[in-house]
Amino acid sequence: MTAQAVQERIYNFSPGPATMPLSVLQQVQDELLCLPGSGCSIMEMSHRDKTFLDILHAAENGIRSLLNVSDDYAVLFLQGGARLQFSMIAANLLRGQSGKAQYLVTGSWGKSAVAEAVKEGPTEVIWDGKADNYNNIPSDADYSVDPSAAYLYYCSNETIQGVQFQTEPTAPQGVPLICDSSSDFLCRPVDIEKYGILYACAQKNAGPAGVTVTVIRKDLLERSQAELPGYLNYKNHADNDSEWNTPPTFAIYVLGKVLNWLRDDIGGLQAMQDVNREKAALLYDLIDQYPEFYIGHAAPGCRSLMNVTYKLPSDELQSAFLTQAAKHNLGSLKGHRSVGGIRASIYNAMPREGVAALADFMKDFVAQNG
Ligand SMILES: *Cc1c(COP(=O)(O)O)cnc(C)c1O
């Protein structure tokens, strides 16, 4: 049964929820009926049980050690996905402030974050890539941040368009930098000290849907107003060790296993970045080699390591590409409806062989149809 299930697994390029390390799924399967030594499944255990608290703290420590997170920061495990962070960030850090929130909009997710922030206070988009159909990323010289802004917000990797910041924007002294890292969390080393908040929903690059990790500098917790709905108040979660209410225990448990995999099987974030660069190059090299057949969306300087977006010369070729790819066990390659074309999501857990199989398929496809 298990061997057959493993055999049936395709190379899954889904943008999220997305492919997971096979070894993690196998460990979860082994432990699902009874977590060794605990007499029940992880799903059946109180979130106050010491066994679960150890799992929670191990996940927190996993994030702290992979990203070098100091005690100046809290690591929170939240629900509501990245979209609830769009609201929580503005509710906690903008509501009642004199400065305005400033946003860099490089794609669909940044735009959706702005739509929530405006409900909480003055919000300004200081750079917007719309004119170029979000194929670009600004550099520091392309905008100016108000030194009295409540915060500077950006999305490090726009999952739908496939554009990624190569380095973080610079925020003036005293302006917290806020980052939606949902689709490139843990794909490379990050200098966390530059951030006020860095957050990510887990279901792209770190685990199953249901948990969102928010790393927040502790001094920012003092901005949260007591009148906020309890769940929306970061301080409640920080003061209660992410146990203000029942956290998503199963998702945190699986996330913990992905963190162990990153540390033990991959060797940390620098090693992960090296692998990710190598994988992405297999596809971008083909886009560069056949620019009139595989028409890349992202400008070369801001290509995403995680989501590779391109079009083919016609809708007919695109459909044929998707149909034939599926026959080669290459799945979920259809681009988002707003951009069209093809999107290959090649997150941390996508093995190199999967990307190589897609690259081989692309070579054959262009040879037959180009
Ligand atoms: C998927 C995604 C979101 C939305 O996440 P939800 O958990 O569905 O709310 C937000 N930002 C980015 C960058 C994403 O990739």
The ligand as a Gaussian input file, in Angstrom:
#p B3LYP/6-31G(d) Opt

LIG

0 1
 C       -0.541000      32.280000      -0.467000
 C       -0.087000      33.635000      -0.100000
 C       -0.852000      34.463000       0.721000
 C       -2.217000      34.059000       1.234000
 O       -2.116000      33.045000       2.179000
 P       -3.396000      32.479000       2.948000
 O       -2.792000      31.575000       3.958000
 O       -4.251000      31.801000       1.937000
 O       -4.108000      33.631000       3.560000
 C       -0.350000      35.696000       1.046000
 N        0.862000      36.110000       0.603000
 C        1.620000      35.336000      -0.192000
 C        2.940000      35.837000      -0.650000
 C        1.177000      34.076000      -0.564000
 O        1.937000      33.313000      -1.369000

